[in-house]
Amino acid sequence: MKFETIKKVILAAILLPFVFMLIEGVFVLRTSMQRYTDLEKDRQFADVLARGGSIAATEILSEIEATRRYLAHPGSETVVDMQRSRLTLDRERRAFYASLPPRDTLDEGLAGELSALSLAYSRIVAARSAVDQGRYSGSNPGSAYWYAALKQLAVVDALSPLISDPVLLEKSNQLMGILLTYYGERLITGIGTRYLDQGVSARFPIELFIQGKTMLGAGMDHMVFHSSAPIVRDIVAYLNRSEQVKANAITDAILAGWRPSRPMRDVWAAAQRERMAFLQRKMVEAASDIHETGEQFSTLSHLHLTRILALCAGLLILATLVMVLAARGLRLIDRLSQDREKLVGELRNAAQTDLLTGLYNRRGFEVAASALLTQAEHGSRWISVVLFDLDHFKKINDVHGHDAGDAVLRQVAAVARQNFRSFDLLVRHGGEEFLALLPDSTPDAAAIVAERVRQAIEAAEIPLPGGDVLKVTASFGCAGRANAVANRNFEDLVKRADLALYAAKASGRNCVVAGATVPPQEERRKTASGGFDSRI
């Protein structure tokens, strides 16, 4: 096998498994990176949902109640409670905004809801200032908080389409359903209570009442759609209690224009308060559940990040190892190739050469060929011989003289040396006949090399001493056999190449023949009987 082929085989053996492993590693790395990105995004959304739900379920309502207590009973204790609830809401607001993704990554709808939420919080700030200045004496600032709560709900609802994890998406819908149900019940209770506390002539605010019923229905739709969740089953079971069913009937009657009696009104108000307290607890529970889901996402994302880093480190180590092995293999192959070239060069320099052409003569060629065959025993499986001579060379000597013949031989030798391979052995076999020994070469490969040399000789323009330019051609015979330790004699190859050369002459000259295509007995008989020798 040729050294260049060995180099390619070794490189393929080292690099191909690495390439496949690298492709698989990149695929796994890309998948893990995508999973890590999704987990981080959902973890961030879980944090936003949990904080937004907590604000709507706890902090806004706490400040409303604290503000109402302060307005009803101004004093040091109620003002401290009010200021504490304000600080809590502001702290949670800042944390909520800090947990949001960058604005440029949000879709237009969510960005618009966040802008509306900021405006709603500015109304809360204005309401606080009015409360502190005493402008809300005898009135209720709850509308500003109610508007902020609705906008907080809108932000939570707008986040749902951006969630990719199905578990988090389901919990988001559960939280939204509970929030809508709670605020619908709160609106119905507040409007209904104020209406019933007024006189018979009071106008029933049917628009607000219907708005509360709409929110309540939307929240129940969210929960019924996810009725398999335990928290939803608890709410449905609670609302199916007899006192809650009775409260719903009273609510529908009030909407129809009926004014219940005082005892019935008290039953309805108690059931509504109990229901809102229950729903508020479930809101907090749902928000806490989402927060725990976010913590799980955080743990999973860190595990994926660790996996990604480990995979990158493994690929880097593997790449380094492959590079080291490939470099060592190539250095070994290059060293063997250099040793081979050095050996060939030393043999050429040490052997006797033909004074006219600078090629080996037959004696030096035999020594060099024997050494080359010994060195190539384990490096090649084929050995070939190419025998060629110039066509009508005798005519060149007769017409142009022997000096012209010598110039032609020198030029042909130079052309042959340039076009045979660097490690092939080339010899002037005698007169105008040349021989080349080609290790690592099958007969077909030798014929390809011979054809290249033939074309180069045919194309060469040879200047003669008298100033003329001459062009010549040559005929080639090729033979080859498997290289074996037990058979270092290549005389049989020379004989078969000689027969092939006779065949090339018989075929019209200036061609390459691989193998003896003319029966040797006929050709030898023709020569022995004084017949025409076609090589001359």
N, C-alpha and C positions, 0 to 999 in steps of 0.2 A: 504493500500500500504506500502511496506517495506521502511524503512528509506534509505537504499542503493538505491532503485529504485527512491525514491523521489529525492535523491541527483543527480542521473543521469538525471532525467527529468528536474530539475532546471538548471543543467549545460548545457543540450541540448538546453533548451529554451533561455539561455543567449548566449551560444557560437555559435550555428548554424547560427542565423541571422548575427552575427558578422563575421563568417567565409565567408558567402556568400558576405557580404558587403566588406570584406577584399579582396576577390578574384576579385570582380568587381573593387574595388579601385586600386588594383595592375595592372589590365588590362588597366584601364584608365590612370594610372600613366605611364605605359610603353608606351602607345600610345602617350601621351603628351610628354614624354621624347624623343621619336623617332621624333615626329614632331618638337620639339625644336631643336634637333640635326640637322635635315634637314634644318630648317630655318637658323640656325647659319652657316651651311656649305654654303648654297646658298647666305646668306648675305656676307660671306667672298669672295665667287666667284664673286658676283656682284661688290664688291669693287675692286677686281683684274681686272675684265673686264673693269670697268669704268676707272680705272687708266691706264691700258694698252692701251685702245682705245684712251684716252686723250693724252698719250705720242706719239702714232703713228700719231694722227690727228693734234696735236698742237705743243708740245714741240720740237720734232725732226725737224719738218718743220720750226719752228721759229728759231732754231739754224742754220739750213742750210741757211736760208735767211739772218740772221744777219752776218754769216760768209762770205757769198758772198758779202754783202755790204761792209764789212770791207776789203776784198781782192780787191774789185774794187776801193774803196776810203778810204784808211787808214787814220785814224784821231781819235781824242779823243772821238768824239760823236759816231762813229761806233764801236770803241773798247769797249766803255761802254755798247752799245746795245748787242754786242757779249758776253761780260762777264755776263751780266744779263741773257741772254738766256741760257748760260751754267749753271748758278746757278739754274735756274728754272728747266732745264732738270735733273740735278743731284738731286735736291730735290724730284722731282716726281719719279725718279728712286728708291731712297731710300724708299719712301712711297709705291711704287709698290712692292718692295721686302718684306717690312714689312707686307704688307697685304696678302702675300702668306701663304698657309697652311704649316705646318712643312714638311720638305723634305721627311721624312720617311712615310708620308701619301699620297704622290703623286705617280702616276703610272710611269712606266719607260719612257713612251713616253714624258710626260710632263716634267719630270726631265731632259731628254735629250734636249728638246727645251729650257729650262731655262739655261742650261749650254751653249748652242749655243748663247743665248741672252747675257750672261755675256761676252762671247768672242767678240761678236759684239760691246758691249759697250767699251771693252778695245781698239778696233780699233778706236772708236770715240775719246778716250783719246789720243791715238797716233796721230790722225789727228789734234787734238787741239794743241798738242806740235809742230807739224810740221808747223801749221799756225803761231803760236807765234814766231817761229824761222825764218819765212819768206821763208820756202821751198816750199810753195804753190803759190808763186808769178806767176801769169799768168796761173794758172791751177785751177781745181775745186775739193774740197775734198768731193763732194757730194756722192761718191760711198760708203764711210764708213758709212755715215748716212743712205743711201739707204739700205745697208745691215742690219743695226740695225733695220730699220723700218720693213723690211721683217721678221726678227726674232721676232719682237714684234707681228706682225700679226700671226706668227706661234704659239706663246704662247697663244694668244687669241683663236685661232682655236682649240688648244689642250685642252682648258678648257671646251669646250662645252659638251663633253661626260660625264663630271663629274657633271653636273648640273641636279638636280632632279626636280626642279620646272618648269613646262611647259611654264609659262609666261616668266621667266628669260631666258629659253633656246631659246625661239622665239626671244627675244630682243638681245640675244647674236648673233644669226644667222643674224639678221638685221644689227647689228654693223659690223660683219665680212663681210657681203656683201657690205656695204658702203665703208669699208676700202679697200677691194680688188678692188672695182670699181674705187675708187679715185686713188690708187697707179698704177693701170693699165693705167688710163687716164694720170697720171703724167708721167709715163714711155713713153707712146706713144707721148705725147706732147714734152717732152725733146728730145727724139731721133729724132722725126720728124723735130723739129725746127733746131737742129744742122745739120741734113742732108740737109735740104733745104737752110741753110745759106752757105753751102759749094758749091764748083763749080760743074759743070755738071759731071765731071769725078769722083766725090766722090763715094765711095762704100757705098751702102745702107746697114745699119746694120739690116738685116732682122731677125736675131735670137732674138735680143732685142725687135724689134718691135712685133714679134710674141709672145714673153713672155708677153709684155704689153697687147696684145689682149687676151691672155689666162687668165691673171689675171682679165681683164675686164669681160670676159665671165663667169668666176667663180663667180665674185661678183654679176653679174646680175642674175645668177642662184640662188644664195642665196636669193636675193630679190624677184625674181619671185615666188619662193617657198613660201614666206611669203608675198604675194601681198596684203593680207587683211589689213596689218598694215598701218595707216595713213602716216607714214614717208616714206614708200616704195611707196605708191600711189603718194606722192608728187614728188619723184625722177623719177618715170616712166612717170608722166605727164610732168615733166620738160624736160626729154630726148626726148619726142615726139614733142617738139616745132619744128617749121620749121627750125630755124637757127641751132638747134642741129642735126636735121636729115641731113641737108646739110653738117654740119661738119663731121658727120659719113661717108657720101659719099666721101668726100675729103680724109678722113683717109684711106678708102678702096682703093681709087685711088692711093694714095701715096704708099701703100703697094704693089700695082700692078706695080709700077715703073713710075708713072706719076709725072711730076714736075709742080705744079700749077703756075699760074702767080702770080706776086707780089700782086695785089689786092685780088685775091682768097686766097693767102697765109695769108694775113692780116685778112681776114674774118675768116679763119680757126683758126688762132692763138687766135683771140679775143674770138671766141666761146669756144675754149678749156680752156682759162683762166677763162672765166665766169663759165664754167662747173666745173672746179676744185674748184673754190671759193664756188660754191653752194654745192658741195659734202663735202667740208671741214666743212661748217656750219652744214650739216646734220650729219657728224661724231660727232661733238661736241654735237649736240642735242641728238643723240643716246646714247653717253657716259653719258650725264647728266641724261637721262631717266633711264639708268641702275643704276646710282648712287641713284636716287630717289627710284627705286625698292629695292635696298639694304637697304635704310633707312626704307622702309615699312617692310621689313623682320626683321630688327632690332627691330622695335616696336612690331611686332607679336611674335618674339622670347622672348621678355621681358614679354609679356602677358602670353605666355605659361609657362615661368619660374615662374611667379607669381602664375599661376594656379597649377603648380607642387608643389610649396612650400605650398600653401593653402591646397592642397590635402594631402600632407604629414602631415601637422599640424592637419588636420581633422582626419586622420587615427590614429595619435598618441593620440589625445584627446579621440577618440572613443575606442581605445585599453585600455587606462587608465580607462575610465568609465566602460568598460566591466570587466576589472580585479577587480575593486573595487566592482562592483555588485556581481561578482562571488565569491569573497572572503567573502563578507558579507553573501551571501546565504549559502556558505559552513560552515561558522562559526555558522550560525543559525542551520543548520542541525546537525552539530557536537554537538552543545549544547543540542539539543533535544535528540540526540542519547545518549549523556553522562547522561542526566537526566534520560532517560529510563533505561540505565544500572545501574545507581546509585539506582534507585527505585527498580529494580529487586534484586540488591545486598542487599539493606536494608531489603527488604522483606524476603530474604533468611536467613539473619542473625537474623532477629526478630522472624521468625517462629520456631516452634518446629521441631526438626530433629530426625531422627531415629538414635539411638545410635550405631547400628551395621554398617550401611552403610554411615552415615553422610548425607543422603538425608532427604527431608521433610517426616514427617509422615502424616497421613491422615488429622489430625486436623490442623496442620500448613499449609498443602498444600491448604486446602479449603480457609483459610484466604488469603494466597498469591495469589491464582488463582483469587479470587474475586477482589482483588486490581489490579491485572494485567489486568483483563478484563475491569475494569472501566477505567484504564489509556489508554488502547488500543482502546477505543471506536471510537476515531476519527483518529486512525492511521492505522487500518487494517479493512478488510472486511471479513476475514475468521478466524475461530478458529478450531483447530483439536486436537484430543486426540489419543495417541498411548498407547495401553495396551499390555504388554508382560510379559511372565513368562518363567522360565527355564524348559526345557524338562527333564522329569524323575528325578526331583530333589529329590523325596522321596528315590529313589534308591541310590543316593549319600549319604544321611544320613544313610541309612541302611548298606551300604557297608563300607563307610569311617568314619562314625561318624558325630556327630553334629558339632564338631570343623571344620571339613573339609567343611561341608555345610555352616558354617558361613564365612569361607575364600572364598568360591565360591561366596557368596552373596556380600561380600565386593569388590571382584575383578570385578564382573559383574557391580556393581554400579559404580565403578571407570571408567570402559570402557564405560558405557552408558553416564556418565557425560562428558567424553572427546569427544564423537561423536555426542551427541545432540548439538544444537546450544546454544550459550552462554546465550541467553535470554529465552530459554525454561525452564519450571518448571518440575522438575523430583521428583517423590515420590515413596517411597516403599509402595505399595498399600496393601501389606499384604503377609506374608510368602515369597514365591519365586516370587511373582507377583509385577511388577513395572508399573507405569503410568507416562506418560509425557504429559504436556499441551503445545501445539505449537501455539502461536499467529502468525498472519500474515502468515498463512499456509493453503493452500487448502488440501483436502484429498490426492490428487496425490503427492503434495509436501511432505506431512507428510509421505507417503509411501516410498518416496525416502530416507528421513532421517532415517526411520525405517530400511530400507534395509542396509544402511551404518552401523547402530548400530548392526544389526544382523550379518553382515560379521565380524565386529570387535570382537564380542563375540565368534563367531565360531573360529576365528583365535587366540584368546588369550590362552596362556598356564598358568594355574593357579597352583602355587606351594602349596602343602598341608603341614600341620604341620609335618607330618611324613616324608617328603622329596619327596613324589611322585609328579608328575605333571599331572594335570587333564585338559581335554578339555570338554567344555559343549556347548550346543546349546540352542536357545530360539525361541519361536513362537510369532508372533506379529499380533495384530489386530488394524486397524486404522479406524477412523471416523471423520467427520468434518461437519461444517455448517457455514453459514454466521453469522458474529458477528453483533449483534444488541443491541441497548440500552435497548430495551424492554425485552430482553431475556438474562439474565446473568447466568442462570442455565445451567450447563454443565453436569448434571447427565444423560440427554438423550444421550449425546455423549459417556459417559462412558458405558452406556448400549449397544449402537450400537458397540462400540469398543470391548466390551466383546463378543458380538455375532461374530464379525469378528475374534476374538482370538479363539473362539470355532471352527470356520471354518478352521483356520490355523492348529489347532490340528487335526481336522478331515482330513485335506489334507496331513498329514504325518509329521507334525511338522517342525521346523527349516525353516519357511517361513514367508512371510508377506502377509496379506490379508487386503484389504481396503473395508470395508462394510460387512454386514452380508450376507454371501452366503449360510449359512445353516439355514433353517427355524427354528426360535427360539422355536416354540412350540414343535417340535420333540426333540430338544436337551434338553429342560427343562423336558419334560416327561421322557426322558431316565434317567436323573439325579434323578428326584423325585421318580422313581420306583426302585431306587437302582442300576441303570445301571452303566456302566463303565464311569468314568469321564476321558476323554482323556487328560486333562491337567496335570494329576498327573503321 
